[in-house]
Amino acid sequence: MRQQTSKSKASTTTTGAIMLSAAAAMISARSGSVGGIVRLASAFSAPATARRGTPLLHSSALFSTASAEAEADTAAAPARINERLSRASLPSSLDARTVADNLDIVLSHFTSRRASDATMDAAKTISALNADRVALIKKRDEALKIRNECSGKVGMLMRESKGEETEEIKGLKETASKAGDDAGKVEEELDAIESNVNALLASLPNLLDDVVPDGDDDGANELVSEWGDAAALPKELGWTDDFEPLWHDDVATNLGGWNSEAAVGMSGARFVSLTGSVARLERAISSYFLDRASEKGYVEVSPPLVVSRTALEGTSQLPKFEDDLFKIVPESHTCNGEDAFLIPTAEVPLTNMHANQILEEADLPLSYCALTPCFRAEAGSYGRDTRGVIRTHQF
């Protein structure tokens, strides 16, 4: 067999590693194939390079905790690599502060991704809203300062007047009340901005690695390494000149273990039922890979097959891939009041095992593997790659 590894402009983040950062922990890879367990198991390892006390966060909706007066650090202009500005040490996933402080780099990478005008505009809007947010924080802090100062004076004057409310005290109370109301209104504006930015951030792709070549499609990929010789495979396997390999579903049918008609009859199109020796083969292969992963230090998990909208947002399946998900009607079930979905990959529940937790560096790496059914509507895939078990709704 021959294996090829290439640098691809379409690559985003890998499902195999969750990079913990103060900004976000987002996984945007589409595939559920990790650790050699193709479409059957997912595994992830949180690397030991994460900083102590770093939170694993659910959402990309994050702002910098820097004060409103903080200025962006000045740095030398980034170099151009592969027709775009180098991202250098910037994380691949984005928060509002990163977009605002590095807008030229972000737009340069989106251009390399051939991003839509809507995506480019979203980044620009985030940058502008972040500036508005800084101004609003300053305005809120000033109002709170006035309220606190007036409240302090009221307490002092009340002690001096022995509890008698003078006109000066009344005036200070009115000023403090107005300042509190003003701060509350600003908070509402900040909440609206944050909600808007959250939605825009969720629509943005990750930055490219600097080694990814520029190109319009996978034809621009660079071959990094190659192993094996496909031409030598027939001889190695003992195939005769007149031997013609069969599709996997033809092999399964000849073994009497492929029953698509019954599956379609009970479940609809894009479902299949395996029986007999073929079903046992699937189970054996699954057990083999799980055992191999366990031998490598991964902890086997049997996770839920139903997850919330927040869980899917945390692994970046939502909002982009909502049309590919199977959604459960609210009348049947919700996840703590949220929309419920069947999992598209075991990556989702495995990752969310540590959502909203602070992981200690001493506990890393955390490595898990799981065997689960995966459910995808495969919207927009009709008419291509539909042979056998490829692009079925359950796999």
Legacy VTK file of the C-alpha trace (Angstrom):
# vtk DataFile Version 3.0
C-alpha trace
ASCII
DATASET POLYDATA
POINTS 395 float
0.000 0.000 0.000
1.160 3.560 -0.599
0.494 6.428 1.725
0.844 10.052 0.778
1.023 13.103 2.966
0.456 16.518 1.469
0.139 20.096 2.586
-3.353 21.256 1.779
-4.845 24.744 1.795
-8.166 23.224 2.782
-6.836 21.917 6.095
-8.111 23.456 9.296
-7.481 22.007 12.766
-6.936 18.328 13.456
-9.339 16.236 15.437
-6.420 14.472 17.047
-5.242 17.246 19.333
-7.068 19.847 21.352
-4.838 22.849 21.760
-5.742 24.559 24.996
-5.356 28.335 25.013
-6.717 31.300 26.901
-8.679 32.222 23.826
-10.498 29.066 22.814
-10.342 25.342 22.350
-11.971 24.745 19.005
-11.871 21.786 16.727
-13.064 22.407 13.222
-12.036 19.256 11.404
-14.907 17.483 9.663
-13.589 13.939 9.927
-14.191 11.570 12.815
-11.184 9.403 11.923
-8.467 9.569 14.542
-5.708 7.324 15.731
-6.164 4.977 12.751
-9.782 4.149 13.649
-11.464 5.075 10.391
-15.089 6.129 10.843
-15.390 3.767 13.794
-13.630 5.465 16.646
-12.436 8.892 17.616
-9.638 9.753 19.952
-8.023 12.920 21.163
-5.071 13.848 23.283
-4.767 17.163 25.078
-1.032 17.865 24.746
1.158 18.490 27.734
2.284 21.806 26.291
-0.863 23.552 27.513
-0.344 26.186 30.168
-1.209 25.492 33.770
-4.752 26.427 34.682
-5.881 26.831 31.071
-9.665 26.472 30.706
-11.195 24.255 28.034
-13.933 26.504 26.761
-17.163 25.677 24.982
-17.421 28.604 22.631
-15.400 30.717 20.275
-17.308 33.721 21.609
-14.463 35.189 23.581
-13.071 38.639 24.267
-9.724 39.646 25.623
-9.658 40.337 29.350
-7.334 43.269 28.821
-8.508 46.624 30.188
-10.258 49.115 27.959
-7.225 51.373 27.965
-4.769 48.673 26.896
-3.013 49.348 23.601
-2.089 46.646 21.134
1.555 45.664 21.307
3.580 47.046 18.459
5.585 44.536 16.471
7.553 44.308 13.290
5.510 43.864 10.132
4.884 40.147 9.509
6.721 38.455 6.663
4.913 37.212 3.580
4.896 33.432 3.223
3.034 31.530 0.501
1.371 34.692 -0.820
0.026 35.772 2.566
1.159 37.393 5.798
2.744 34.985 8.247
0.584 34.178 11.266
3.784 33.622 13.303
2.716 32.764 16.857
-0.962 33.616 16.431
-3.354 30.761 17.293
-5.243 29.198 14.393
-8.617 29.778 16.082
-9.718 33.362 16.510
-11.147 35.563 19.241
-12.279 39.162 18.906
-9.057 40.708 20.214
-6.914 38.611 17.870
-9.018 39.666 14.888
-8.967 43.344 15.890
-5.236 43.493 16.610
-4.212 41.468 13.548
-6.871 42.302 10.975
-4.392 42.510 8.072
-3.065 39.021 8.844
-6.576 37.613 9.255
-7.788 39.071 5.957
-4.630 37.872 4.222
-5.306 34.298 5.345
-8.959 34.496 4.394
-7.884 35.670 0.947
-5.633 32.607 0.689
-8.636 30.484 1.639
-10.627 32.134 -1.176
-13.121 33.181 1.488
-16.391 34.829 0.538
-17.055 38.553 0.779
-19.375 37.810 3.708
-16.503 36.189 5.618
-14.175 39.120 4.916
-16.866 41.566 6.029
-17.466 39.548 9.202
-13.807 39.938 10.208
-13.913 43.675 9.548
-17.126 44.007 11.545
-15.608 42.133 14.494
-12.657 44.514 14.476
-14.944 47.555 14.455
-17.190 46.139 17.171
-14.198 45.370 19.347
-13.222 49.054 19.144
-16.790 50.022 20.090
-16.605 47.607 22.979
-13.432 49.211 24.320
-15.084 52.644 24.235
-18.201 51.317 25.955
-16.180 49.661 28.696
-14.510 52.997 29.403
-17.906 54.701 29.486
-19.305 52.059 31.844
-16.304 52.250 34.152
-16.620 56.021 34.361
-20.301 55.727 35.297
-19.539 53.113 37.945
-16.795 55.325 39.342
-19.257 58.208 39.713
-21.782 55.940 41.406
-19.230 54.602 43.847
-17.875 58.035 44.673
-21.366 59.427 45.310
-22.301 56.402 47.421
-19.192 56.899 49.529
-19.957 60.563 50.070
-23.557 59.731 51.004
-22.359 57.355 53.695
-19.960 59.955 55.124
-22.552 62.767 55.103
-25.205 60.525 56.677
-22.847 59.865 59.558
-22.135 63.585 59.927
-25.842 64.476 59.839
-26.673 61.612 62.190
-29.036 60.020 59.692
-30.753 63.183 58.477
-31.112 63.248 54.695
-30.015 66.690 53.557
-30.500 68.209 50.105
-26.862 67.472 49.336
-27.386 63.833 50.236
-30.506 63.651 48.067
-28.575 65.148 45.168
-25.763 62.652 45.575
-28.230 59.765 45.698
-29.876 60.956 42.491
-26.487 61.268 40.796
-25.477 57.794 41.997
-28.767 56.327 40.796
-28.444 57.938 37.366
-24.844 56.746 37.049
-25.944 53.212 37.932
-28.693 53.366 35.306
-26.206 54.642 32.738
-23.842 51.778 33.533
-26.699 49.312 33.171
-27.610 50.663 29.739
-24.006 50.392 28.627
-23.937 46.794 29.845
-26.934 46.065 27.624
-25.049 47.537 24.658
-22.017 45.427 25.537
-24.178 42.316 25.717
-25.596 43.064 22.279
-22.109 43.561 20.850
-20.870 40.337 22.411
-23.823 38.405 21.015
-23.185 39.842 17.546
-19.460 39.132 17.711
-20.092 35.593 18.949
-22.202 34.831 15.907
-19.657 36.374 13.544
-16.723 34.534 15.141
-18.518 31.226 14.749
-18.646 31.817 10.991
-14.908 32.448 10.575
-12.461 29.766 9.390
-9.155 29.200 11.148
-5.889 30.776 10.057
-3.669 28.648 7.841
-0.376 27.207 8.955
2.501 29.051 7.337
3.653 25.879 5.549
0.353 25.464 3.663
0.903 26.402 -0.001
-1.300 28.886 -1.796
-3.644 27.526 -4.453
-7.161 27.465 -5.824
-7.716 23.731 -5.197
-5.980 20.523 -4.091
-4.010 20.540 -7.319
-1.692 23.046 -5.643
-0.880 20.658 -2.785
2.780 19.768 -2.309
3.752 16.134 -1.836
5.536 15.936 1.512
6.245 12.215 1.822
5.428 8.963 0.050
5.564 5.378 1.284
5.016 2.111 -0.532
4.472 1.221 -4.171
0.908 0.856 -5.427
2.115 -0.761 -8.636
3.736 -3.568 -6.640
0.600 -4.324 -4.633
-1.026 -6.844 -7.053
2.119 -9.006 -7.086
2.501 -8.722 -3.321
-1.083 -9.931 -2.830
-0.767 -12.673 -5.410
-3.289 -11.279 -7.879
-3.405 -12.825 -11.340
-3.425 -10.685 -14.467
-7.151 -11.258 -15.000
-8.086 -10.512 -11.353
-10.294 -7.453 -10.891
-10.767 -6.116 -7.321
-14.374 -5.781 -6.186
-16.047 -2.968 -4.308
-16.434 -3.637 -0.607
-20.214 -3.944 -0.899
-19.834 -6.530 -3.684
-17.500 -8.546 -1.440
-19.983 -8.293 1.438
-22.870 -9.320 -0.857
-20.955 -12.359 -2.096
-20.390 -13.319 1.547
-24.112 -13.056 2.206
-23.651 -10.269 4.724
-24.963 -7.210 2.877
-28.651 -6.394 3.279
-29.401 -2.891 2.100
-32.984 -3.609 1.036
-34.166 -4.459 4.548
-32.352 -1.445 5.999
-33.868 0.907 3.436
-37.278 -0.614 4.037
-37.195 0.142 7.757
-35.084 3.321 7.807
-35.072 4.911 4.353
-32.271 5.641 1.911
-28.597 5.596 2.906
-28.850 2.913 5.546
-27.416 -0.611 5.375
-27.589 -3.746 7.507
-24.594 -6.086 7.871
-25.188 -9.693 8.862
-23.312 -12.862 9.669
-19.575 -12.963 8.996
-19.531 -9.369 7.706
-21.107 -8.079 10.909
-18.588 -10.087 12.924
-15.770 -8.675 10.799
-16.917 -5.125 11.553
-17.005 -5.932 15.278
-13.565 -7.583 15.147
-11.960 -4.650 13.336
-13.538 -2.231 15.799
-12.258 -4.212 18.795
-8.801 -4.474 17.230
-8.416 -0.730 16.837
-9.839 0.030 20.277
-7.449 -2.481 21.822
-4.517 -0.947 19.936
-5.494 2.525 21.114
-5.782 1.283 24.702
-2.328 -0.270 24.454
-1.017 3.164 23.430
-2.397 4.740 26.597
-5.809 5.944 25.422
-8.685 5.530 27.868
-11.702 3.880 26.270
-14.982 5.768 26.722
-18.576 4.809 25.995
-20.111 8.313 25.621
-23.679 9.564 25.031
-24.874 9.611 21.436
-27.023 12.717 22.005
-25.402 16.113 22.646
-26.468 19.731 23.008
-26.095 22.649 20.638
-23.451 24.128 22.926
-21.415 20.924 22.769
-21.439 21.014 18.960
-20.530 24.697 18.930
-17.540 23.902 21.129
-16.172 21.451 18.549
-17.138 23.715 15.615
-19.683 21.408 13.999
-22.104 24.275 14.555
-23.072 26.575 13.048
-21.438 25.576 9.746
-22.572 21.953 9.512
-26.075 22.158 10.994
-27.631 20.886 7.757
-25.543 17.721 8.083
-26.763 16.941 11.606
-29.732 14.905 12.775
-31.719 17.144 15.129
-34.059 15.707 17.737
-37.432 17.438 18.023
-37.815 19.367 21.315
-41.018 17.477 22.097
-38.958 14.291 22.296
-35.847 15.488 24.114
-33.723 18.535 24.903
-30.264 18.706 26.468
-30.707 20.822 29.589
-33.152 23.011 27.705
-30.992 23.236 24.548
-31.515 21.728 21.104
-30.447 18.086 20.996
-28.616 16.333 18.150
-27.305 12.866 17.332
-23.503 12.941 17.334
-21.750 13.226 13.936
-18.518 11.828 15.419
-17.285 10.542 18.785
-15.007 13.578 18.838
-17.893 15.694 20.096
-18.743 13.902 23.374
-15.074 13.077 24.043
-14.041 16.709 23.771
-16.937 17.916 25.880
-15.996 15.624 28.730
-13.765 18.500 29.856
-15.820 21.484 28.725
-15.808 24.391 31.194
-13.071 22.751 33.240
-9.647 24.071 34.154
-7.054 21.415 33.443
-3.874 21.218 35.454
-0.715 20.835 33.420
0.366 17.957 35.635
-2.719 15.989 34.487
-1.879 16.305 30.786
-1.964 14.683 28.333
-5.533 13.367 28.523
-6.082 10.673 25.898
-9.393 9.034 25.043
-10.783 6.725 22.391
-14.354 5.675 21.664
-16.377 3.463 19.364
-19.749 5.005 18.526
-22.286 5.059 15.734
-22.040 8.379 13.895
-25.003 10.094 12.271
-24.835 12.574 9.392
-27.504 13.795 7.036
-24.837 14.354 4.355
-26.780 17.276 2.925
-25.614 18.218 -0.553
-23.737 14.943 -1.138
-26.364 13.234 -3.250
-25.092 11.863 -6.534
-21.456 11.446 -5.462
-19.483 8.940 -3.379
-22.651 6.986 -2.615
-21.377 3.467 -3.306
-21.540 0.988 -0.407
-21.071 2.335 3.108
-19.630 5.652 1.926
-21.801 8.639 2.909
-24.444 6.604 4.676
-26.476 8.293 7.407
-25.165 5.946 10.108
-21.652 4.569 10.238
LINES 1 396
395 0 1 2 3 4 5 6 7 8 9 10 11 12 13 14 15 16 17 18 19 20 21 22 23 24 25 26 27 28 29 30 31 32 33 34 35 36 37 38 39 40 41 42 43 44 45 46 47 48 49 50 51 52 53 54 55 56 57 58 59 60 61 62 63 64 65 66 67 68 69 70 71 72 73 74 75 76 77 78 79 80 81 82 83 84 85 86 87 88 89 90 91 92 93 94 95 96 97 98 99 100 101 102 103 104 105 106 107 108 109 110 111 112 113 114 115 116 117 118 119 120 121 122 123 124 125 126 127 128 129 130 131 132 133 134 135 136 137 138 139 140 141 142 143 144 145 146 147 148 149 150 151 152 153 154 155 156 157 158 159 160 161 162 163 164 165 166 167 168 169 170 171 172 173 174 175 176 177 178 179 180 181 182 183 184 185 186 187 188 189 190 191 192 193 194 195 196 197 198 199 200 201 202 203 204 205 206 207 208 209 210 211 212 213 214 215 216 217 218 219 220 221 222 223 224 225 226 227 228 229 230 231 232 233 234 235 236 237 238 239 240 241 242 243 244 245 246 247 248 249 250 251 252 253 254 255 256 257 258 259 260 261 262 263 264 265 266 267 268 269 270 271 272 273 274 275 276 277 278 279 280 281 282 283 284 285 286 287 288 289 290 291 292 293 294 295 296 297 298 299 300 301 302 303 304 305 306 307 308 309 310 311 312 313 314 315 316 317 318 319 320 321 322 323 324 325 326 327 328 329 330 331 332 333 334 335 336 337 338 339 340 341 342 343 344 345 346 347 348 349 350 351 352 353 354 355 356 357 358 359 360 361 362 363 364 365 366 367 368 369 370 371 372 373 374 375 376 377 378 379 380 381 382 383 384 385 386 387 388 389 390 391 392 393 394
